[in-house]
């Protein structure tokens, strides 16, 4: 619930219409005033946003620098950050055993969706 509430209004609406109300892509497209292809893309992006929010919610809050790292772990593990930010996170994970353990646990939970990012 926390992850869902952290999504943008648009993503929440799309997820509710598609997966709760059961609208097909053509119906979703008509409701949003876009093409069916665009509706499919938006539904995919909304799911991806929810997965990232779930990961970041599961990571919990850290203290100090760990807070900034953990708030980005969802995007980090899904390869959705710039090279510079990925490098910063990788460096932090190499020296912070708590964040590294957290990252490893998230890989265990969500690993089938993720690939270990390159730094």
Buried (B, 14 or more C-beta within 10 A) or exposed (E): EEBBEBBEEEBBBBBEBBEEEEBEBEBBBBBBEBEBEBBBEBBEBBBBBBBBBBBBBBBEEBEEEBEEBBBBBBBBBBEBBEEEBBEBBBEBBEEBEEBEEBBEEBBEEBEEEBEEBEE
